[in-house]
C-alpha cells in the first residue's frame, strides 16, 4: 500500500494514533458561520475507505459538489460542534452516532463562502453493508467511498484558479476520483480537497500540495465577508 505501512492494520493504527494525539487549531471567527463535518472512515474487505457525499442538485448552495457529511451548527439542537457533525451525518446518510468511534479533530478551515468548518475524524465500528446507509435525498444524491490507498498513491493534488464574484483570484486544490465499480468520475475540490490534504499531512505525513500553495489570508476572508455584508445591507 505504501512504503510506510505493511498492511491495512498498520495504516489504521497510524491514522488513529496520529489523530488522537493531534492538537488541532480551533480558531473561532465571530463573523463566520460555524459548521462541522465528519471525515468518516470504514473498513471493508481489508481496505479502508473515506465516505464522501455528492450534494443534491436541488440544494441552493454548493449543489452537486462533493463534500463530507456535515452542516451548520444549530444552537437549538447541538450542544457542541461534534454533535453537529454526528447529527448531520445521521440525517444525511443514516449512520447512527452509536456506531461511530470519534478519534479526534483536525484544524478548522475558514472559507470565503462565510463558514468556519470544524472537521472531526471518526470510524464506523461495525462492518458496513450497503443497507446501512439511508440517504436523505433532499440533501444527498449519492455516497462515494474513496479508498485510502487511492489517496496515498495519488500524486500532488492539482491547484486550479478560482475567481470570486468580485473578481479576486485564488488557487484551490482539486483532484479526480473514478469509482472502479461504477466507472463514474468525481471531482473533489475546494474546501473538501483542502481538508483531505490536511488530514493526509497530519496522519501519514504526505504533502499533497506545492510549497507555494496558500489559502486566502484571514484578513482577506474578513475583508471579503465585510464587503459582502455591506452590499447586502443596501
Secondary structure, 3 states (H helix, E strand, C coil): CECCECCHHHHHHHHHHHHHHCCCCCCCCCCCEEEEEEEEEEEECCEEEEEEEEECCCCCCCCCCEECEEEECCCCCCCCHHHHHHHHHHHHHCCCHHHEEEEEECCCEECCCCEEEEEEEEEECCCCCHHHCCCCCCCEEEEEEEEHHHHHHCCCCEEEEEECCCCCEEEEEEEEEECCCCCCEEEEECHHHHHHHHHHHHHHCCCCCCCCCCCCCHHHHHHHHHHHHHHHCC
